[in-house]
């Protein structure tokens, strides 16, 4: 016969106690970080936005391009914080979700914001002097404006982690369980959309950079609408003769082979001429050698319907990275 002791707790009670401890810890972290977040939003709104408006250092379109929906995001935090301080997590976060579109808008404007900041720092002496003066305030702890501008996007990631954890550690019988679960879902969906926006912006930057490296009539529009994967030098091994170094640009759908322009070229020195474009949907990839991870490099074979490429590298790790990227591009085209 099993004996029960007055101090013993059943597994269900222990699990509930663990959930409650995790919930309390997460709730406390959400509250403390929200206070700090709101303080930082307010510092930027006061010492940058407010004074820029008052002094007219930037025209309204430039100010809007630089800060986007910052003031509205600040207002959303001011709405949320009293609920968190009162322990009304579900009600507060449910109301906060009505403002999530502000974070999508802020993410979509982030590249324009950084571009505007760099342009104004370069050409607007008054703005440059103002920014340096404000950044020197002790309230900012040595942070520069360019470090502060991504703050809402960083906070969105924190919201996702904390609110998901809060929902997961809230029992189904809790009165705010449904509100927290819905808020966690909506915040996660927004964070994913913001991540997608960021990935597209990074890809667009890569495409512009690669397009600037390519010259000649054949190069026009080559990168338009593509997704960049990697670039680098590889040696092309011909049927006869010595291997020739070529620059390769890999996108999800094509592999572009380019030849460097002569260093003394008057107009196009430092750029590359496109020599061939290989469709990844028609590519068969294999390693000729270089499987062992030794120091001798390796050789990749890329077969296309009308041509075969042998690509060599003396760097084994670099060759492995190329093999992985090429494999991903081929798989992407076949899915």
C-alpha positions, 0 to 999 in steps of 0.5 A: 500500500502506497503511503502519502505524505502531507508535504508530497505534491502530485506531478500535475501540481508540480507542473503547474507550479513550474508553469507559474514560475516561468510565467511570472519570470517571463512577465517580469522580464517583459515589463522591465524590458518594456520600461527600458524600450519606452524610455529609449523611444522617448529619448529619441522622440524628445532629443531628435524628433522633437528638436528637429521639428522645432528648429526645422533642421530637416524638411518634413519629408526628410524627417519622415523618411528618417524616422518613419512611424517612430512616434506612433510606435512610441504611442503604442508602447505608452498604451501597453505599459500601464496594462503590463504594470497592472498585471493585465497581460492578455488585455494589454497585449490584445490591444497592442496587436492593433498597432502591429502594422506600424512595425511592418511599415517601419521595417519597409522604411528601414533601408530608406531611413539608413540611406537618408541618415547617411545622405544628410550626415554627408551633405547637411552640415547643420544636421551633422552638428546637431546629431553629434551634439545629441549623441553626446548626451549621457542619456544615450550611453554612447549610442549613435543615432544609427544604432538607435534607429533599428530599436523597434525591429529589435524589440519586435523580436523580443516581443515574439520570444517573450509573448510566446513564452508567456502564452505557453506557460499560461494554463488553458483555464486562465482567463487571459489564455485565449488573449495571450495565445492570439497575441503570440500568434499575431506577433509571430506572424508580424515578426515573420513578415518583418524578417521577409522584408529584411531579407528582400532588402538585403538581397536588393543591396546585393543585386545593386552591388553585383550589377555595379560590378558588371559592365557592357551591354550584356550585363544590363538587367542581369540581376533584376528580380533574382535572389543572390546566394554567393560570389567568388573566384574559381578556376575554370579547368579547360580540356587543354591548357592551364586553369583560368581564374573567373569570377562567379556570381550564383543566384537561385536560378542561374550561375553567372561567369564573368571575366575581369576587365583589364586594369588599365581599361579607361572606363571599366577598370575594376568591373567584370564582363559577363561571359556566360549564364548557366541555368541551374534548373539544367545543372547536374553537379558532382564532386570530382575530388575534394571529399576528404577535407584535406588541404589540397582543394578540390574539383567540381563538375557542372554538366549542362545540356550543351556544356560541361564546366570543371571548377577548381579551388585550392581552398577545400572549405571554400569549395565545400561552401560552393558545393553546398550553395550550388546544391541549394540552388539546384534543389530550389529549381527542382521543387 
